Amino acid sequence: MKQLTHQQCLGADAALSRAFSLLGKRWTAVVLGTLGTGGPTGFRELSRAVGGISDSVLSDRLTELTQAGLITRTVDAGPPISVTYALSERGAALMPAFEQISTWAQEHL
């Protein structure tokens, strides 16, 4: 059996740890999944679609996901001014992994 060095383990775990530190937060997967199936959505519509999430938590998650480059925030000058959120290319690339995790969870949890 091949022995892994401590550095090899740290390198492999670092990327996964970074991913789960963001994606493991409550509501994050639901927000991403909603945007993945519903397309570009405004804050109110997203809040209703997710259901049960407070406005402050939704705002926090949208900010974090925007900063991570997983979603885009588009402001339409209007009138009236409107803001829509959508998956970015990076966010869309995550959807197949979410589908696989969902399948795994249905079978094993």
DAMOLIN-V906956 format. One record per pair of residues at least 6 apart in sequence whose ideal C-beta (glycine too) atoms are under 7 Angstrom apart, sorted by the first residue. I is the first residue (numbers start at 0). J is the second residue. Records with the same first field share a line. If there is no record, write none. Layout:
# DAMOLIN-V906956
I: J ; J
This chain:
# DAMOLIN-V906956
21: 27 ; 63 ; 67
22: 28
24: 60
26: 49 ; 52 ; 56 ; 60
27: 60
28: 97
29: 49
30: 49 ; 60 ; 64
31: 64 ; 69 ; 90 ; 93 ; 97
32: 97
33: 45 ; 48 ; 49
34: 40 ; 70 ; 84 ; 85 ; 86
35: 86 ; 94
37: 48
38: 85
39: 83 ; 84 ; 85
40: 48 ; 83 ; 84
41: 81 ; 82 ; 83
42: 82
45: 57 ; 84
46: 52 ; 54 ; 57
49: 57
61: 70 ; 84
64: 70
65: 72
68: 87 ; 89
69: 87 ; 89 ; 90 ; 93
70: 84 ; 85 ; 86 ; 87 ; 90
71: 85 ; 87
72: 82 ; 84
73: 82 ; 83
74: 80 ; 82
75: 81
